Amino acid sequence: MILNFNETLGSTTVMPGYFSVMSGGQSVGVSSVSISGSQAVLNLSGSIAPGAAVTVSYTDPSGANDASGVLQDMAGNDVVNFGGVTAQNNSGQSGGGTGDTTAPTLLSSGGAVVSTSGTSLILNFNETLGST
C-alpha cells in the first residue's frame, strides 16, 4: 500500500503498529514501513482482495514532535494523525502495460500540489505510473 504525501518525508524508521488498515471490514496487519521521497510504503501481512473497500489510519501515539519512530517531514515535523482514509484498491490489476487498458487520471482532490519549496509541482494519479 502506497501513501502519498505533499512533501518529502524524513528517513526515520516508522513503527508499523501506528497504522491501521481495514479491508472489507477486516483488519490487515502492517509488517513494515519504508519511506521513499514523499511516499510511505506499507508492506502488508495479508493480501487485499480485488474490489474490497480499503481504509487506512495513522496515529502518532505521543501527539508531540518525536525524534524517531513516526512519520515526519525532512524538518522533523510529525505527520498529523489521520483516520479512515479511503484507499484506491488496485489489487489484482496487472502492471507493466498488460491487462490494464484504462488510462491513468489525475486525482480530482490533491491531484496537483505545489511543493513546500515552491519549485516543484507534484501530480498524483489514480494508479502507479510506469517508469518509462
DRENDODREN-839588 format. One record per residue: residue number from 1; residue in one letter; x, y, z of N, C-alpha, C in turn. Coordinates in steps of 0.02 Angstrom, whole numbers, plus 50000, padded with zeros to 5 digits. Layout:
# residues N
PT     i   aa    n_px    n_py    n_pz   ca_px   ca_py   ca_pz    c_px    c_py    c_pz
PT   NUM    A       X       Y       Z       X       Y       Z       X       Y       Z
...
END
This chain:
# residues 132
PT     i   aa    n_px    n_py    n_pz   ca_px   ca_py   ca_pz    c_px    c_py    c_pz
PT     1    M   50043   49942   50000   50000   50000   50000   50045   50061   50000
PT     2    I   50032   50108   49955   50073   50168   49949   50033   50229   49971
PT     3    L   50061   50267   50018   50030   50329   50041   50071   50387   50013
PT     4    N   50038   50434   49979   50071   50492   49950   50060   50553   49994
PT     5    F   50114   50589   50008   50111   50649   50049   50131   50710   50008
PT     6    N   50117   50770   50034   50129   50831   49996   50199   50859   50003
PT     7    E   50243   50825   50039   50312   50845   50043   50355   50784   50058
PT     8    T   50421   50793   50051   50468   50738   50062   50468   50718   50135
PT     9    L   50466   50653   50147   50466   50627   50215   50537   50614   50239
PT    10    G   50547   50619   50304   50611   50603   50334   50623   50528   50331
PT    11    S   50685   50508   50339   50702   50437   50330   50703   50398   50395
PT    12    T   50670   50421   50447   50667   50384   50510   50629   50319   50501
PT    13    T   50645   50270   50542   50610   50206   50541   50542   50215   50574
PT    14    V   50488   50200   50538   50420   50211   50563   50392   50145   50590
PT    15    M   50363   50148   50648   50333   50089   50680   50270   50068   50642
PT    16    P   50268   50006   50617   50209   49983   50579   50145   49981   50621
PT    17    G   50151   49973   50686   50093   49969   50729   50055   50035   50735
PT    18    Y   50082   50089   50709   50048   50154   50712   49997   50161   50656
PT    19    F   49995   50111   50611   49948   50111   50555   49893   50059   50568
PT    20    S   49835   50073   50542   49780   50026   50543   49752   50022   50472
PT    21    V   49750   49963   50443   49723   49952   50376   49663   49905   50382
PT    22    M   49608   49926   50352   49547   49885   50352   49529   49869   50280
PT    23    S   49511   49806   50268   49491   49783   50202   49428   49741   50209
PT    24    G   49374   49766   50180   49311   49730   50185   49289   49719   50257
PT    25    G   49304   49767   50300   49285   49763   50370   49332   49723   50414
PT    26    Q   49384   49694   50385   49433   49654   50421   49500   49691   50426
PT    27    S   49533   49683   50482   49599   49714   50492   49652   49677   50452
PT    28    V   49696   49715   50420   49753   49686   50385   49816   49716   50418
PT    29    G   49859   49673   50442   49919   49696   50478   49969   49730   50432
PT    30    V   50006   49777   50461   50061   49810   50426   50125   49781   50455
PT    31    S   50165   49748   50413   50225   49714   50438   50286   49760   50439
PT    32    S   50289   49808   50393   50345   49856   50392   50325   49917   50351
PT    33    V   50364   49970   50361   50352   50033   50327   50419   50057   50298
PT    34    S   50418   50076   50234   50478   50105   50204   50460   50174   50176
PT    35    I   50509   50218   50175   50499   50286   50152   50539   50296   50088
PT    36    S   50507   50327   50038   50541   50344   49976   50515   50411   49952
PT    37    G   50554   50463   49963   50533   50531   49943   50472   50552   49981
PT    38    S   50417   50566   49945   50355   50588   49977   50305   50530   49985
PT    39    Q   50331   50469   49981   50287   50410   49988   50307   50368   50048
PT    40    A   50256   50342   50082   50266   50291   50133   50237   50226   50105
PT    41    V   50277   50174   50102   50254   50110   50075   50242   50063   50134
PT    42    L   50179   50042   50141   50160   49995   50194   50162   49925   50165
PT    43    N   50203   49882   50194   50204   49812   50174   50155   49776   50219
PT    44    L   50106   49744   50188   50051   49713   50225   50065   49640   50240
PT    45    S   50039   49616   50297   50049   49546   50316   49998   49500   50283
PT    46    G   49949   49529   50250   49899   49490   50213   49885   49525   50147
PT    47    S   49848   49491   50104   49833   49522   50040   49764   49555   50041
PT    48    I   49756   49603   49998   49692   49639   49990   49657   49609   49929
PT    49    A   49595   49589   49938   49556   49560   49884   49537   49613   49833
PT    50    P   49539   49596   49768   49517   49644   49717   49445   49668   49731
PT    51    G   49435   49733   49726   49369   49761   49735   49348   49774   49807
PT    52    A   49388   49752   49856   49371   49763   49926   49379   49837   49944
PT    53    A   49335   49861   49988   49341   49929   50014   49400   49929   50063
PT    54    V   49445   49978   50055   49505   49981   50096   49511   50051   50127
PT    55    T   49526   50052   50192   49540   50116   50226   49605   50109   50264
PT    56    V   49637   50167   50276   49699   50169   50315   49696   50226   50365
PT    57    S   49724   50213   50424   49728   50264   50477   49799   50264   50503
PT    58    Y   49819   50321   50532   49885   50328   50562   49878   50368   50626
PT    59    T   49910   50344   50679   49909   50379   50743   49979   50384   50772
PT    60    D   50000   50445   50785   50062   50459   50821   50043   50456   50895
PT    61    P   50065   50405   50932   50040   50396   51000   50059   50451   51049
PT    62    S   50112   50489   51036   50133   50539   51085   50097   50606   51075
PT    63    G   50078   50622   51014   50046   50686   51000   50095   50744   51001
PT    64    A   50159   50730   51012   50211   50782   51011   50260   50767   50956
PT    65    N   50305   50814   50942   50358   50802   50892   50407   50752   50922
PT    66    D   50413   50694   50890   50457   50640   50914   50522   50642   50876
PT    67    A   50575   50615   50907   50640   50612   50875   50642   50557   50821
PT    68    S   50604   50504   50831   50606   50448   50783   50545   50404   50793
PT    69    G   50536   50356   50746   50484   50306   50752   50417   50325   50723
PT    70    V   50411   50387   50699   50347   50410   50672   50358   50441   50603
PT    71    L   50303   50452   50566   50307   50486   50502   50324   50560   50514
PT    72    Q   50375   50584   50479   50397   50653   50487   50418   50681   50420
PT    73    D   50416   50748   50414   50445   50779   50355   50520   50786   50366
PT    74    M   50555   50814   50318   50628   50820   50322   50650   50866   50380
PT    75    A   50607   50911   50402   50624   50957   50457   50609   50926   50525
PT    76    G   50582   50865   50526   50567   50832   50589   50497   50845   50616
PT    77    N   50454   50878   50577   50385   50890   50597   50345   50826   50587
PT    78    D   50311   50803   50640   50273   50742   50636   50211   50751   50591
PT    79    V   50195   50699   50553   50134   50699   50512   50074   50698   50559
PT    80    V   50024   50736   50542   49962   50739   50581   49925   50673   50576
PT    81    N   49895   50651   50631   49855   50590   50630   49801   50594   50577
PT    82    F   49785   50537   50547   49728   50533   50500   49693   50467   50511
PT    83    G   49628   50467   50496   49589   50407   50508   49539   50393   50454
PT    84    G   49531   50329   50438   49479   50307   50392   49485   50335   50322
PT    85    V   49547   50347   50299   49557   50373   50231   49546   50316   50182
PT    86    T   49502   50328   50134   49487   50277   50083   49545   50270   50035
PT    87    A   49567   50209   50024   49622   50194   49978   49594   50168   49913
PT    88    Q   49627   50185   49859   49609   50157   49794   49636   50086   49792
PT    89    N   49594   50038   49779   49613   49968   49779   49631   49946   49708
PT    90    N   49697   49940   49696   49721   49917   49630   49741   49844   49632
PT    91    S   49726   49808   49686   49747   49738   49690   49714   49698   49634
PT    92    G   49752   49652   49607   49726   49610   49553   49736   49640   49485
PT    93    Q   49760   49703   49482   49773   49735   49417   49844   49719   49396
PT    94    S   49853   49708   49334   49919   49694   49307   49958   49759   49299
PT    95    G   50023   49755   49308   50066   49813   49296   50103   49804   49231
PT    96    G   50141   49854   49213   50184   49849   49155   50147   49848   49089
PT    97    G   50086   49871   49088   50051   49878   49024   50013   49816   49001
PT    98    T   50011   49764   49042   49973   49705   49021   49910   49700   49062
PT    99    G   49854   49693   49029   49790   49685   49063   49755   49749   49082
PT   100    D   49792   49802   49095   49763   49866   49114   49755   49909   49051
PT   101    T   49693   49920   49031   49681   49958   48970   49651   50027   48985
PT   102    T   49647   50045   49050   49619   50110   49070   49675   50159   49082
PT   103    A   49671   50217   49050   49722   50269   49058   49720   50298   49128
PT   104    P   49778   50314   49157   49779   50347   49222   49747   50416   49218
PT   105    T   49716   50437   49273   49687   50504   49277   49714   50541   49337
PT   106    L   49718   50607   49331   49740   50649   49386   49686   50648   49440
PT   107    L   49706   50640   49503   49657   50640   49557   49621   50707   49561
PT   108    S   49556   50705   49572   49517   50767   49575   49530   50805   49639
PT   109    S   49549   50771   49692   49566   50803   49756   49639   50788   49771
PT   110    G   49681   50838   49773   49752   50828   49787   49790   50803   49728
PT   111    G   49763   50811   49668   49797   50787   49609   49857   50827   49589
PT   112    A   49855   50892   49602   49912   50935   49587   49928   50976   49649
PT   113    V   49991   50969   49673   50012   51001   49735   50078   51036   49723
PT   114    V   50083   51099   49743   50147   51135   49739   50187   51117   49800
PT   115    S   50251   51100   49790   50294   51080   49846   50304   51138   49894
PT   116    T   50326   51122   49955   50337   51174   50005   50390   51224   49984
PT   117    S   50438   51203   49943   50490   51248   49919   50464   51294   49863
PT   118    G   50406   51275   49835   50378   51315   49780   50411   51303   49714
PT   119    T   50456   51254   49710   50494   51243   49649   50472   51180   49612
PT   120    S   50424   51143   49639   50402   51081   49606   50326   51077   49607
PT   121    L   50299   51048   49556   50227   51033   49553   50221   50957   49554
PT   122    I   50187   50931   49604   50180   50859   49613   50112   50838   49587
PT   123    L   50112   50790   49541   50050   50765   49511   50035   50696   49540
PT   124    N   49976   50686   49566   49956   50622   49595   49901   50592   49552
PT   125    F   49913   50531   49529   49866   50497   49485   49829   50441   49521
PT   126    N   49778   50415   49490   49737   50363   49520   49769   50294   49519
PT   127    E   49828   50288   49488   49864   50224   49488   49938   50240   49479
PT   128    T   49980   50190   49495   50051   50198   49489   50070   50203   49416
PT   129    L   50113   50253   49400   50135   50262   49331   50197   50220   49317
PT   130    G   50205   50199   49255   50264   50163   49234   50326   50207   49235
PT   131    S   50384   50178   49236   50446   50216   49240   50477   50231   49172
PT   132    T   50444   50214   49118   50473   50226   49052   50455   50294   49025
END
